[in-house]
Structures are given as C-alpha cells and as structure tokens.
Amino acid sequence: MSREILLRGYTDKDRKKGRCVWISMMVGKGSLNHNNRTFIAKNVDRERSESNKVYVKENIKKVYHTFFDKALEAYNAKQSRADRRIDNYYEKIRTSKQEKLFHELIVQIGNRDDTNCGMVESVYAQSALEEYMMGFQERNPNLRVFNAVMHL
C-alpha cells in the first residue's frame, strides 16, 4: 500500500517546477538485511550507505522474547494438550503462512530529482524525517520500533 500526499493548493505542475515535493508513505513486508545494508540491492549506491543514519537497531528475536515470553508462558500453562503448546512464539510467527514478523513503514520526502542528497532541499527533508522518527514511538504507543534507518 502506498500513499502520496501533495499539500493542499499545489498541483503536480507545481511539483515539477520545484515549488513543492511529494511525501510518500508505504507499509510493506520489509527486509532487515536490506534496511541495515547487510544485503546490498542493485539500486543502492554503496558510497552513500556510509551516510545512512541508524536510529534503532535491536535484535528482533530478543524483542519478541521481551514482549511475548510472559504471555506465552501463561498461554502454555492453560493448555491441557501438549500439541497446543507453543515452544517459541518468534518461530511460530516466522514460519506462519498467515502472519508476518513485522511490518515496515517507509516515509519518503521528495525523490532523486527534486530532493537528492546533493541538493539543499535534502537538508530540510532529512530534518523533517528525523523529527518524524524521533516522535514516532510516542505517537504510536501500541507499536514497537525495533529497527529504524534513514537511507541517504
């Protein structure tokens, strides 16, 4: 799912003339290896990867254990049948065909044509994205940020 927002009063013609930029948001499956640059895709500029800003980088398995071990213990204690007990909730979700370990939220301001890293506009975009990231957990207390990276 992708959403693009153009500020009220501006048209696509204004964007093409550099009067405004798009703000894009996408929720997807995500790839920790790609986000953390353990795996480098063809579309990634390796030289710029060194400039990426890492805000949060926690081990997802440890986060799952922190959040779910007590509930899992209580759940298993209520089960009278051994086949209904769950040994490892992380592995149960990881191998599930219906569940996802996590959802990724991608927020982008502008694009390589109107807000690339070599332009002064990118400084404003980076500042806005950083402010958005720093307040995200507080604005969304029912979500847990365990990995957050700004790709430059």
N, C-alpha and C positions, 0 to 999 in steps of 0.2 A: 504494500500500500504506500503510495507516495502522494504527498500534498505539496503544492506550490502556492505560495501566498504572494500576491502583489499588493502593495499598500494602496489603500483606497485613494482614488483620484489619479492614479498613474495607469498608463496603458503599456502594452507591450512595445509600442513605438518609443515611449519614454525610456524603457529599459534598454532598448537597442541604442539609444542616443547617450546612454550613460547617466541618465538622471535618477535612476534608482536600480536596485538589484533584487533578484528573487531570493526568497527564503524558502528552502526546501526541507521537508521532513519525511523520513521514511522509517517504517518499522519492519524489521525483517528477521530472518533466521540468525544471521551473523556468523562470523568466523573469528575466533580469538587469535588464531595463528596469523591471519591476515591483519587484524587490527594492531597486534603487537609486533608486526613485521617479522615474525618467525618464518613466515612464508611470504615471499615477495611475488605478487602478481605482475603480469606483463605491463599493466597500465600504471605501475608505481615508479616514480622517479627515486632511485636509490639514494642519490645525493641529498635530496630533501628530507628523506626519512630521519636523518640525524636531528633535524629541527623539530620533529614531532614532539608534542607536549603530552606527557603521561600524567594524568591526574589521579587515577586509581588503578591498581593492578594487584588484585587478590586472586588466590587460587580458588577456582570455582568449587572444587571438591570440599575444601575447608569451609567455604561459605555455606554450602549445603549442609554439612555436618553441624555447623554452628546453629543454623536455623531450624533444622528438622530432626535432629537426633532425639530430643526430649519427646517430641510428638510421636516419633516413630516408636520409641520405647513404650509409650502409653498405648499406642495402637496395637503393637505386638502383644502386650500384656493382656489385652482383651480378647485376643484370638484363641479359640479353643482348638482350632485345626492348624497344624504346623504348616500346611501348604498355603495358608493365607498370610503367614508372617512375611515381612519384608526384611531381608538382611541389610540391604544397602539402598537407601532411597535414591541417592545420586545415580547408581547403576540402573535402578528400575526406570527412572525417567530417561536416562541416556539411551537405553535400549528400546524404549517405547516407540511404537509407530504413531501414536497419537499426541504425545507430549513433546515439548522442546525444553532443553535445559535452561535456555534463556532467550529473551527477545532483545534485539538490538535496535536502538534508536539512533538514526543518523540525522544530524542537523547540519545544513549547509547554507551559507550566505553567499550569493553570487556564484560565479563559475570561473573557469580559467581565462575567459575572455574579458570579464569586467571586474574581477576581484582576485587576480592571481597574486602569488607571493611577492612578485616584483613590483607591485603597484601599492601606492599609499593607501588605497581603499582597503587593502587586505589587513592593515593595522586596525582599522575600525571593525572589520568583520571578526578578526581574532579576539578583540576586546569584548565584543558583544557575545561571541560564543563562549568565551571564558566566564563571563558574568552568568550566562545561562547555565553553564555546567556547575559553577560554584553554588548556585542556589537550587539545583535540581533535586537533590535528596530531601531538602527541607520542604520543597513544594510538593513532593511526592513521597510521603512517609510510608506508604504501603508498597513501595518498590525498593529494591536494594541495588545500588550501583556497586558493582564489584570490579568493573573494568571500564575505564574512560580514557580515550586518547584523542587529541586533536591532531589530525593529519595536515601537514603544511606542504 
